[in-house]
Amino acid sequence: MARVTVEDCIDKVSNRFELVLLASHRSRQISSGSQISVDRDNDKNPVVALREIADEQLSPGDLKEDLIHSLQKHVEVDEPEDAMEAAEEPIVEEADQIMGELEAPAPVTFDTLSEEELLAGIQGLVPPEKNDDF
């Protein structure tokens, strides 16, 4: 393939924006030392990434999963349901005990202003002095 274009890849990844995300992620992988599966032919990393996608050397689904995994800050670990149910019981009992010890909170009240009071307050404001900073 002499030149790769978005049209060469659009039948593999239907959404152009997703294609850009996947190709940029693959390009970053190549920059960090990942092995490439097509000849470089003196091309830059984004072109190599697009050529790999167009030649179906990489699965778009796998690239998408890898991209999502690289962006995650916190990965949840699935625990078996039996262990989760057993772990929840002491926590619930402890929470009930703590809640029983706490006093009922006082109701929250807010100050209210009439429209006239608000307008009077706004009119009493002094505009800031102009200076050379902004």
Backbone bond lengths (Angstrom), bond angles and torsions (degrees), N, CA, C in turn:
res aa  C-N    CA-C-N  psi(-1)  N-CA   C-N-CA  omega(-1)  CA-C   N-CA-C  phi
1 M - - - 1.455 - - 1.528 107.39 -
2 A 1.323 116.81 117.23 1.458 121.29 -176.35 1.520 110.76 -71.08
3 R 1.305 117.03 -53.00 1.460 121.43 178.07 1.514 108.38 -128.71
4 V 1.299 115.37 143.03 1.455 119.81 177.22 1.522 107.20 -108.37
5 T 1.315 115.87 138.46 1.456 120.97 178.17 1.516 108.66 -128.21
6 V 1.307 114.41 171.72 1.460 119.53 178.00 1.526 109.75 -63.12
7 E 1.339 116.86 -33.99 1.462 120.04 -179.56 1.520 112.16 -64.21
8 D 1.349 117.11 -28.58 1.458 120.46 176.62 1.530 111.38 -69.28
9 C 1.310 116.59 -27.67 1.465 121.25 -175.00 1.522 113.22 -100.90
10 I 1.325 117.46 -16.33 1.466 119.89 -171.95 1.529 112.60 -66.37
11 D 1.341 117.60 -23.95 1.461 118.47 176.97 1.532 111.56 -78.27
12 K 1.333 117.61 -15.83 1.469 121.24 175.83 1.524 110.75 -88.57
13 V 1.346 115.91 -40.76 1.469 122.54 177.91 1.519 106.02 -126.38
14 S 1.312 117.05 111.66 1.471 120.65 -170.47 1.526 113.61 -71.95
15 N 1.301 118.20 -27.83 1.454 121.25 -177.65 1.527 109.38 -95.45
16 R 1.319 117.68 122.20 1.470 121.89 -176.91 1.525 111.61 -62.88
17 F 1.322 117.32 -37.94 1.459 120.81 -179.56 1.524 110.64 -66.68
18 E 1.318 116.60 -40.58 1.457 120.33 177.06 1.526 110.05 -65.73
19 L 1.339 116.75 -38.28 1.457 120.77 177.14 1.528 110.85 -59.60
20 V 1.329 116.73 -42.96 1.465 120.47 179.02 1.525 110.30 -63.57
21 L 1.319 117.15 -43.33 1.470 120.60 178.78 1.527 111.42 -61.79
22 L 1.334 116.40 -45.32 1.461 120.16 -178.31 1.524 111.16 -66.80
23 A 1.342 117.14 -43.14 1.456 120.36 -179.45 1.527 111.24 -66.51
24 S 1.323 117.59 -39.03 1.466 119.54 179.10 1.527 110.64 -68.01
25 H 1.337 116.40 -37.91 1.467 119.37 177.65 1.527 110.11 -64.38
26 R 1.332 116.59 -44.09 1.472 120.73 178.99 1.531 110.43 -64.83
27 S 1.316 116.69 -37.32 1.460 120.79 177.94 1.527 110.87 -62.68
28 R 1.327 116.77 -41.05 1.462 120.46 177.05 1.526 111.37 -65.15
29 Q 1.335 115.96 -36.74 1.460 119.48 176.81 1.530 110.52 -63.18
30 I 1.319 116.11 -43.60 1.463 120.59 179.37 1.527 109.69 -62.97
31 S 1.333 116.78 -41.08 1.464 120.69 179.01 1.522 112.09 -62.44
32 S 1.334 116.25 -31.82 1.461 119.68 -179.10 1.521 112.48 -86.58
33 G 1.347 117.72 3.70 1.458 119.95 172.56 1.506 116.15 111.30
34 S 1.310 119.25 7.36 1.455 121.73 179.44 1.530 109.90 -68.09
35 Q 1.328 116.65 146.98 1.454 121.53 -179.60 1.529 110.36 -71.60
36 I 1.321 117.00 140.68 1.461 120.69 177.60 1.518 109.01 -98.27
37 S 1.333 116.45 152.35 1.469 120.59 -175.30 1.529 112.66 -109.33
38 V 1.324 118.57 5.73 1.465 122.33 174.99 1.528 107.63 -128.85
39 D 1.336 116.61 164.87 1.455 120.13 177.25 1.519 109.23 -68.50
40 R 1.321 116.52 138.67 1.454 121.08 -177.59 1.520 111.43 -70.39
41 D 1.325 119.53 -40.90 1.467 123.93 179.38 1.526 111.82 51.50
42 N 1.324 117.10 38.18 1.466 122.96 178.09 1.536 112.45 61.01
43 D 1.347 116.54 26.16 1.467 121.48 178.87 1.515 109.89 -91.72
44 K 1.310 115.13 155.74 1.461 120.60 176.26 1.528 109.46 -80.28
45 N 1.326 115.02 166.47 1.471 120.42 -173.54 1.529 114.06 -58.73
46 P 1.340 121.08 -42.24 1.466 118.82 178.44 1.531 113.07 -62.26
47 V 1.318 117.15 -35.48 1.464 120.36 178.73 1.521 109.84 -69.44
48 V 1.337 116.87 -40.56 1.460 120.42 177.35 1.523 109.76 -62.13
49 A 1.332 117.28 -42.03 1.470 121.08 179.43 1.525 110.54 -61.92
50 L 1.336 117.39 -44.30 1.466 120.19 178.11 1.522 110.97 -64.95
51 R 1.318 117.93 -37.83 1.466 120.18 178.67 1.517 111.00 -65.66
52 E 1.339 117.27 -37.48 1.460 119.96 177.41 1.523 111.00 -64.96
53 I 1.314 116.73 -39.39 1.470 120.10 178.87 1.527 110.14 -68.60
54 A 1.337 117.34 -42.57 1.465 120.94 -178.99 1.523 111.51 -66.23
55 D 1.329 117.94 -37.16 1.469 121.68 179.87 1.518 112.64 -82.17
56 E 1.330 117.06 2.24 1.464 123.94 -178.64 1.522 112.04 57.05
57 Q 1.335 116.21 34.04 1.458 120.98 174.58 1.530 109.91 -74.56
58 L 1.325 115.86 -27.50 1.464 121.98 178.51 1.521 109.07 -121.64
59 S 1.301 116.28 141.72 1.456 120.73 176.47 1.525 109.38 -80.98
60 P 1.341 118.19 128.44 1.466 119.14 177.17 1.528 112.81 -58.93
61 G 1.313 116.91 -33.37 1.466 120.37 178.18 1.519 111.91 -64.55
62 D 1.339 116.18 -42.34 1.463 120.08 178.42 1.520 110.78 -65.99
63 L 1.334 116.24 -41.52 1.468 119.89 178.31 1.522 110.73 -62.45
64 K 1.348 116.23 -40.54 1.461 120.57 -179.61 1.525 110.97 -64.48
65 E 1.329 116.91 -43.96 1.462 120.91 177.97 1.528 110.82 -61.99
66 D 1.337 116.72 -41.54 1.455 120.77 179.57 1.525 110.91 -66.26
67 L 1.341 116.83 -38.73 1.464 121.08 177.43 1.526 110.81 -63.16
68 I 1.324 116.39 -46.02 1.465 120.96 179.36 1.525 110.09 -61.33
69 H 1.328 115.85 -44.27 1.468 119.86 -179.58 1.527 110.89 -62.92
70 S 1.335 117.45 -37.39 1.463 119.79 -178.62 1.524 112.24 -70.88
71 L 1.336 117.69 -23.56 1.456 121.18 -178.88 1.523 113.10 -89.98
72 Q 1.320 117.75 -13.52 1.456 120.76 -177.16 1.522 110.77 -73.97
73 K 1.309 115.36 134.68 1.461 121.64 176.96 1.524 111.18 -91.36
74 H 1.332 116.38 -34.64 1.460 121.82 -177.05 1.521 107.80 -132.09
75 V 1.304 116.35 123.05 1.457 121.11 -179.88 1.513 107.97 -107.11
76 E 1.324 116.20 124.00 1.459 120.61 179.27 1.520 109.55 -80.70
77 V 1.305 115.34 139.86 1.449 121.35 177.79 1.519 107.29 -102.91
78 D 1.318 116.27 125.88 1.453 120.28 179.63 1.522 109.50 -75.22
79 E 1.335 115.27 130.04 1.454 121.11 176.19 1.515 108.33 -107.68
80 P 1.314 117.36 151.67 1.466 118.92 175.78 1.523 110.21 -60.33
81 E 1.321 116.77 148.29 1.466 121.11 -175.84 1.523 112.31 -64.06
82 D 1.343 118.39 -35.46 1.459 120.56 -179.82 1.523 110.58 -62.36
83 A 1.307 116.97 -41.49 1.463 120.45 -179.79 1.520 110.58 -68.69
84 M 1.338 117.44 -35.25 1.457 120.51 -179.61 1.519 110.53 -67.95
85 E 1.332 117.49 -42.58 1.462 120.32 -179.60 1.527 110.48 -64.61
86 A 1.309 117.41 -40.89 1.456 120.79 179.83 1.531 110.71 -67.48
87 A 1.332 116.16 -34.18 1.464 119.82 -179.09 1.525 111.76 -74.62
88 E 1.336 118.34 -28.07 1.453 121.54 -176.91 1.525 112.63 -74.46
89 E 1.331 119.02 -32.47 1.455 121.54 -174.64 1.525 113.05 -59.68
90 P 1.347 120.31 -49.73 1.475 118.35 179.42 1.529 111.78 -64.90
91 I 1.314 117.76 -33.74 1.462 120.49 -179.60 1.523 110.29 -66.17
92 V 1.329 116.89 -42.53 1.460 120.98 -179.96 1.521 110.04 -64.86
93 E 1.314 117.53 -43.36 1.464 120.69 179.79 1.530 110.39 -63.91
94 E 1.331 116.77 -41.95 1.462 120.98 179.43 1.526 110.57 -65.21
95 A 1.311 117.23 -39.89 1.461 120.79 179.25 1.526 110.68 -66.05
96 D 1.320 117.82 -41.16 1.463 120.77 177.34 1.521 111.04 -62.07
97 Q 1.328 116.57 -39.55 1.458 120.51 179.59 1.526 110.55 -65.58
98 I 1.314 116.85 -43.64 1.467 120.74 -179.97 1.524 110.33 -65.70
99 M 1.317 117.70 -42.67 1.463 121.61 -179.63 1.525 110.99 -64.32
100 G 1.329 117.10 -34.37 1.456 119.98 178.35 1.522 111.76 -68.00
101 E 1.345 117.17 -29.59 1.456 121.22 -179.06 1.526 112.49 -78.96
102 L 1.297 117.56 -24.63 1.468 120.90 -177.36 1.523 111.23 -77.37
103 E 1.324 115.19 148.19 1.453 119.94 175.67 1.517 108.94 -82.39
104 A 1.303 115.83 158.96 1.460 119.91 177.17 1.524 108.59 -68.59
105 P 1.303 119.13 132.76 1.468 120.82 -178.68 1.529 110.72 -70.46
106 A 1.326 114.25 150.43 1.459 119.59 178.31 1.521 109.03 -71.43
107 P 1.324 117.55 145.97 1.462 119.03 -179.96 1.528 110.70 -65.57
108 V 1.318 115.51 143.90 1.456 121.28 -178.35 1.522 108.38 -88.37
109 T 1.339 115.39 131.68 1.460 119.58 177.33 1.521 108.52 -121.38
110 F 1.307 115.49 150.64 1.451 122.28 -179.79 1.519 108.95 -121.15
111 D 1.328 115.40 147.14 1.449 119.86 174.21 1.528 108.24 -73.71
112 T 1.308 115.16 140.99 1.462 118.75 178.18 1.518 108.80 -118.09
113 L 1.307 115.56 142.76 1.456 122.36 178.28 1.514 108.52 -119.19
114 S 1.311 114.20 143.23 1.459 117.21 172.48 1.526 107.35 -80.89
115 E 1.310 115.90 167.67 1.459 120.80 -179.61 1.528 110.73 -62.90
116 E 1.328 116.97 -37.57 1.453 120.69 -179.75 1.535 110.90 -66.32
117 E 1.343 117.10 -41.70 1.457 120.32 178.64 1.528 111.43 -64.47
118 L 1.331 116.78 -38.79 1.448 120.94 178.03 1.525 111.24 -64.63
119 L 1.345 117.29 -44.79 1.460 120.74 178.96 1.527 111.30 -64.11
120 A 1.315 117.60 -38.79 1.462 120.35 178.37 1.519 110.48 -64.92
121 G 1.308 117.23 -38.25 1.460 120.79 178.43 1.522 111.81 -67.85
122 I 1.314 116.94 -38.85 1.470 120.54 179.06 1.520 110.37 -67.79
123 Q 1.324 117.69 -39.96 1.461 120.79 -179.20 1.522 111.26 -68.02
124 G 1.315 117.60 -25.51 1.453 121.00 179.97 1.521 113.18 -79.91
125 L 1.330 117.31 -7.80 1.468 119.73 179.79 1.521 110.59 -72.47
126 V 1.311 115.50 146.81 1.465 121.69 179.52 1.528 107.20 -103.65
127 P 1.350 118.50 130.42 1.467 119.27 179.43 1.534 110.28 -66.95
128 P 1.312 117.77 148.45 1.465 120.09 -179.39 1.528 110.55 -68.23
129 E 1.324 114.49 151.77 1.445 119.05 178.75 1.514 110.13 -74.11
130 K 1.329 116.85 142.47 1.448 121.06 179.43 1.530 108.34 -82.01
131 N 1.337 114.39 138.20 1.460 119.23 174.33 1.530 109.02 -139.99
132 D 1.295 118.20 -179.70 1.450 121.79 -175.26 1.521 113.91 -78.29
133 D 1.338 118.44 -9.66 1.462 121.48 -178.31 1.516 112.42 -70.42
134 F 1.347 117.73 -34.58 1.467 119.81 179.59 1.467 113.08 -149.72
